[in-house]
């Protein structure tokens, strides 16, 4: 492996592993009685502050000009608040393993969106990849349509918004990247903006959950999640800078595999055969969709 590819691959593995670990931690947090969006609020607030402190050490706070603020909040909404909030909410109902499978879909979605806005062109091999991935998703959904209890189908339909939102975020963060901005400042700004969004929603419902300070386990989980999220998004934004949205979107593979393995080995979830088939189809489909080389890289100054 050339040095050119080594850094993106290491960043991909690091981001994906920590992202999958976040899904597993969210199930443990739910078992401790922490609501999904409150958990996401504490994660984003803590990680955002950690990254902001690191940003000051590297030269200054995240810029607060209008273009940056818009970037923080739009990226925070579509990249974090919506997909991670839905993911954390769904884990207690569909399991960490199945929730992780949905994180493997963004590469296909990213290509579709990129093709729709003219960043990518239609190619037969890539279209075949989309069909393979779509068939894998059908393999997960069709049995639920004819099932006597349609509750799981409803959860799956809602969970389908996760990869769509992540894909929109992948493209947006690249095309709207402010000229000259560093990955660290953008990551901290996005995390803090996500915390504000989650706080507004939870206080609006009067349901922001503050764990009892005597509940050491709850605060330990939140603390670990803050550290994991900080490291994840440092890697995430640096990967976006050096490799672009299509390569970045493959974080979902590592997240899915981490969630499948962790859900089965650590949380005692049943490894359902359809999850393996769906994941295999999605990975095969995205292998056909992805570029043959990192030709989709872009300079961070491109708008």
C-alpha positions as CSV (number, residue, x, y, z in Angstrom):
1,X,0.0,0.0,0.0
2,X,1.5,3.4,-1.0
3,X,2.0,6.1,1.5
4,X,-0.7,8.1,-0.4
5,X,-3.3,5.6,0.5
6,X,-2.1,4.7,3.9
7,X,-3.3,7.8,5.7
8,X,-6.9,7.7,4.3
9,X,-7.2,4.0,5.0
10,X,-6.0,4.4,8.6
11,X,-8.4,7.3,9.1
12,X,-11.2,5.3,7.6
13,X,-10.6,2.4,9.9
14,X,-10.3,4.7,13.0
15,X,-13.4,6.7,12.2
16,X,-15.5,3.6,11.4
17,X,-14.4,1.7,14.5
18,X,-15.2,4.6,16.8
19,X,-18.5,5.2,15.0
20,X,-19.5,1.6,15.4
21,X,-18.5,1.8,19.1
22,X,-20.8,4.8,19.5
23,X,-23.8,2.7,18.4
24,X,-22.9,0.0,20.9
25,X,-22.4,2.6,23.7
26,X,-25.8,4.1,22.8
27,X,-27.5,0.8,23.6
28,X,-25.8,0.6,27.0
29,X,-26.8,4.2,27.6
30,X,-30.4,3.3,26.8
31,X,-30.3,0.5,29.3
32,X,-29.2,3.1,31.9
33,X,-32.3,5.1,31.1
34,X,-30.7,8.0,29.1
35,X,-33.0,9.1,26.2
36,X,-31.5,9.1,22.8
37,X,-31.4,12.8,22.0
38,X,-30.3,13.7,25.6
39,X,-27.4,11.2,25.2
40,X,-26.6,12.8,21.8
41,X,-26.7,16.3,23.4
42,X,-24.1,15.4,26.1
43,X,-22.0,13.6,23.5
44,X,-21.9,16.6,21.1
45,X,-21.5,19.2,23.9
46,X,-18.6,17.4,25.5
47,X,-16.8,16.5,22.3
48,X,-17.4,20.0,20.8
49,X,-15.8,21.6,23.8
50,X,-12.9,19.2,23.7
51,X,-12.3,20.0,20.0
52,X,-12.8,23.7,20.6
53,X,-10.0,23.6,23.3
54,X,-7.8,21.7,20.9
55,X,-8.6,24.2,18.2
56,X,-7.5,27.1,20.5
57,X,-4.3,25.3,21.0
58,X,-3.8,25.1,17.3
59,X,-4.5,28.7,16.6
60,X,-7.9,29.9,17.6
61,X,-11.6,29.3,18.2
62,X,-13.9,28.1,15.3
63,X,-14.7,31.2,13.2
64,X,-18.2,32.7,13.8
65,X,-18.7,34.4,10.4
66,X,-22.1,33.8,8.7
67,X,-20.8,31.2,6.2
68,X,-19.2,29.2,9.0
69,X,-22.2,29.3,11.2
70,X,-24.4,28.1,8.4
71,X,-22.0,25.3,7.7
72,X,-21.9,24.3,11.4
73,X,-25.7,24.1,11.7
74,X,-26.5,22.5,8.3
75,X,-23.7,19.9,8.7
76,X,-24.7,19.3,12.3
77,X,-28.3,18.7,11.4
78,X,-27.8,16.3,8.5
79,X,-24.6,14.7,9.6
80,X,-25.2,14.3,13.3
81,X,-28.5,15.4,14.8
82,X,-30.8,13.5,12.4
83,X,-28.9,10.3,11.6
84,X,-27.3,9.7,15.0
85,X,-30.4,10.8,16.9
86,X,-32.5,8.3,14.8
87,X,-29.8,5.6,15.2
88,X,-29.6,6.0,19.0
89,X,-33.4,6.0,19.2
90,X,-33.7,2.9,17.0
91,X,-31.0,0.7,18.7
92,X,-33.2,-0.4,21.6
93,X,-35.9,-1.5,19.1
94,X,-34.0,-3.0,16.2
95,X,-30.7,-3.8,17.9
96,X,-27.2,-2.5,17.4
97,X,-26.4,-5.1,14.7
98,X,-29.3,-4.1,12.5
99,X,-28.8,-0.3,13.1
100,X,-25.2,-0.8,12.1
101,X,-26.2,-2.2,8.7
102,X,-27.9,1.1,7.8
103,X,-24.6,2.8,8.2
104,X,-23.3,0.8,5.3
105,X,-25.8,2.3,2.9
106,X,-24.4,5.9,2.6
107,X,-21.8,5.1,-0.1
108,X,-24.6,4.1,-2.5
109,X,-26.7,7.1,-1.5
110,X,-23.7,9.4,-1.8
111,X,-23.2,8.4,-5.4
112,X,-26.9,8.8,-6.2
113,X,-26.9,12.4,-4.8
114,X,-23.6,13.2,-6.4
115,X,-24.9,12.0,-9.8
116,X,-28.1,14.0,-9.3
117,X,-26.3,17.3,-8.8
118,X,-23.7,16.6,-11.5
119,X,-20.6,15.8,-9.4
120,X,-20.6,12.2,-10.8
121,X,-21.7,10.8,-14.1
122,X,-23.8,7.7,-14.7
123,X,-21.8,4.6,-15.5
124,X,-23.1,1.0,-16.1
125,X,-20.9,-0.6,-13.5
126,X,-21.9,1.9,-10.9
127,X,-25.6,1.5,-11.7
128,X,-25.2,-2.2,-11.4
129,X,-23.7,-1.6,-8.0
130,X,-26.7,0.4,-7.0
131,X,-29.0,-2.4,-8.0
132,X,-27.0,-5.0,-6.0
133,X,-27.1,-2.8,-3.0
134,X,-30.9,-2.2,-3.5
135,X,-31.5,-5.9,-3.7
136,X,-29.7,-6.4,-0.4
137,X,-31.9,-3.8,1.3
138,X,-35.0,-5.5,-0.1
139,X,-33.8,-8.8,1.4
140,X,-34.0,-7.1,4.8
141,X,-37.4,-5.4,4.2
142,X,-39.5,-7.9,2.3
143,X,-39.9,-10.5,5.1
144,X,-41.2,-7.8,7.4
145,X,-43.9,-6.7,4.9
146,X,-45.6,-10.1,5.2
147,X,-44.9,-10.5,8.9
148,X,-47.9,-10.7,11.3
149,X,-46.4,-7.9,13.4
150,X,-45.5,-4.9,11.3
151,X,-43.9,-3.0,14.2
152,X,-40.4,-3.8,13.0
153,X,-41.2,-2.7,9.5
154,X,-42.2,0.7,10.8
155,X,-38.9,1.0,12.7
156,X,-37.0,-0.1,9.5
157,X,-38.7,2.5,7.4
158,X,-37.8,5.2,9.9
159,X,-34.3,3.9,10.1
160,X,-34.0,4.2,6.3
161,X,-33.7,8.0,6.9
162,X,-30.3,7.4,8.5
163,X,-28.3,6.6,5.4
164,X,-30.1,9.3,3.3
165,X,-29.2,12.0,5.9
166,X,-25.6,10.7,6.2
167,X,-25.2,10.8,2.4
168,X,-26.6,14.4,2.2
169,X,-24.1,15.3,4.9
170,X,-21.2,13.7,3.1
171,X,-21.8,15.8,0.0
172,X,-22.7,19.0,1.7
173,X,-19.6,19.0,3.9
174,X,-17.5,18.7,0.8
175,X,-19.1,21.2,-1.5
176,X,-19.7,23.8,1.2
177,X,-16.3,23.5,2.9
178,X,-15.2,27.1,3.7
179,X,-12.1,28.1,1.9
180,X,-9.0,27.6,4.1
181,X,-10.9,26.1,7.0
182,X,-9.1,23.5,9.1
183,X,-10.8,20.1,9.8
184,X,-10.5,20.6,13.6
185,X,-12.4,23.9,13.7
186,X,-15.1,22.6,11.4
187,X,-15.5,19.5,13.5
188,X,-15.8,21.5,16.8
189,X,-18.2,23.9,15.3
190,X,-20.4,21.1,13.9
191,X,-20.4,19.3,17.2
192,X,-21.4,22.4,19.2
193,X,-24.1,23.3,16.7
194,X,-25.5,19.8,17.0
195,X,-25.6,20.1,20.8
196,X,-27.6,23.4,20.4
197,X,-30.0,21.6,18.0
198,X,-30.5,18.7,20.4
199,X,-30.8,21.0,23.4
200,X,-33.5,23.0,21.7
201,X,-35.5,20.0,20.8
202,X,-35.2,18.3,24.2
203,X,-35.9,21.5,26.2
204,X,-38.9,22.2,23.9
205,X,-40.3,18.8,24.9
206,X,-39.2,19.5,28.5
207,X,-37.3,16.1,28.4
208,X,-33.6,17.0,28.6
209,X,-32.2,14.2,30.8
210,X,-29.5,15.1,33.3
211,X,-28.3,11.8,35.0
212,X,-28.1,11.9,38.7
213,X,-24.6,12.7,39.8
214,X,-24.7,9.6,42.0
215,X,-25.2,7.5,38.9
216,X,-21.5,6.9,38.1
217,X,-22.2,4.4,35.4
218,X,-24.3,6.8,33.3
219,X,-21.7,9.6,33.5
220,X,-18.9,7.0,32.7
221,X,-20.7,6.0,29.6
222,X,-21.3,9.7,28.6
223,X,-17.6,10.5,29.3
224,X,-16.4,7.6,27.2
225,X,-18.7,8.6,24.4
226,X,-17.4,12.2,24.5
227,X,-13.8,11.0,24.1
228,X,-14.8,8.5,21.4
229,X,-16.7,11.2,19.5
230,X,-13.8,13.7,19.8
231,X,-11.4,11.3,18.2
232,X,-13.9,10.1,15.6
233,X,-14.6,13.5,14.2
234,X,-11.0,14.6,14.2
235,X,-10.4,11.6,11.9
236,X,-13.6,12.1,10.1
237,X,-13.0,15.7,9.0
238,X,-9.3,15.0,8.1
239,X,-10.5,12.1,6.0
240,X,-13.0,14.3,4.3
241,X,-10.2,16.8,3.5
242,X,-7.7,14.3,2.1
243,X,-10.0,11.8,0.4
244,X,-13.4,13.4,-0.5
245,X,-17.0,12.3,0.1
246,X,-17.1,9.0,-1.8
247,X,-14.1,7.4,0.0
248,X,-15.3,9.0,3.3
249,X,-18.7,7.4,2.9
250,X,-17.1,3.9,3.2
251,X,-16.8,4.6,6.9
252,X,-20.2,2.9,7.0
253,X,-18.6,-0.5,6.2
254,X,-16.3,-0.4,9.2
255,X,-19.2,0.9,11.4
256,X,-21.5,-1.9,10.3
257,X,-18.9,-4.6,10.9
258,X,-18.0,-3.1,14.3
259,X,-21.7,-3.0,15.3
260,X,-22.4,-6.5,14.0
261,X,-19.4,-7.9,15.9
262,X,-20.0,-5.9,19.1
263,X,-23.7,-6.5,19.1
264,X,-23.2,-10.3,18.8
265,X,-20.1,-10.7,21.0
266,X,-20.6,-8.1,23.7
267,X,-24.4,-7.4,23.9
268,X,-25.7,-10.9,23.2
269,X,-27.7,-10.0,20.1
270,X,-28.6,-12.8,17.7
271,X,-26.7,-12.7,14.4
272,X,-29.6,-12.9,11.9
273,X,-28.8,-14.4,8.5
274,X,-30.5,-11.6,6.5
275,X,-28.2,-9.1,8.1
276,X,-25.2,-10.9,6.7
277,X,-26.8,-11.1,3.2
278,X,-27.8,-7.5,3.2
279,X,-24.4,-6.3,4.4
280,X,-22.7,-8.5,1.8
281,X,-24.9,-7.0,-1.0
282,X,-24.3,-3.5,0.1
283,X,-20.5,-3.9,0.3
284,X,-20.5,-5.6,-3.1
285,X,-22.7,-2.9,-4.6
286,X,-20.5,-0.1,-3.2
287,X,-17.4,-1.8,-4.5
288,X,-18.8,-1.4,-8.0
289,X,-19.9,2.2,-7.3
290,X,-16.7,3.5,-5.8
291,X,-14.1,5.2,-8.0
292,X,-11.1,3.1,-9.2
293,X,-8.8,5.7,-7.7
294,X,-9.1,8.8,-5.5
295,X,-10.0,11.0,-8.4
296,X,-12.8,12.6,-6.5
297,X,-10.4,14.4,-4.2
298,X,-10.9,18.1,-4.1
299,X,-9.1,21.1,-2.6
300,X,-10.7,22.3,0.6
301,X,-11.0,25.7,-1.0
302,X,-13.5,24.5,-3.6
303,X,-17.0,25.8,-3.0
